[in-house]
Amino acid sequence: MKTITINIPDTVDFDDKEALMAIASRLYEKGKLSLGQAAELVGLSKRAFIEILGTYGVSVFNYPSSDLDRDVENAKSHNL
């Protein structure tokens, strides 16, 4: 695992947990981390991570609309 050191001015009210959550949520949103990896990075269960994602403006449903379209078409072809 990589270690990153970030210097944040003392005037910024931002603790370690909040910084990790911001980084993990963004990496999850960009598809760089899976849900499980992002939750692990922050030290949360998947469920807890999911519950907090919305406060960071990140959707749990994190896959391209083209995948959704393909899934819908696949379901239609199977009469689901």
Buried (B, 14 or more C-beta within 10 A) or exposed (E): EEEEEEEEEEEEEEEEEEBBBEBBBBBBBEEEBEBEEBBBBBEBEBEEBBEBBEEBEBEEEBEEEEEEEEEEEEEEEEEE
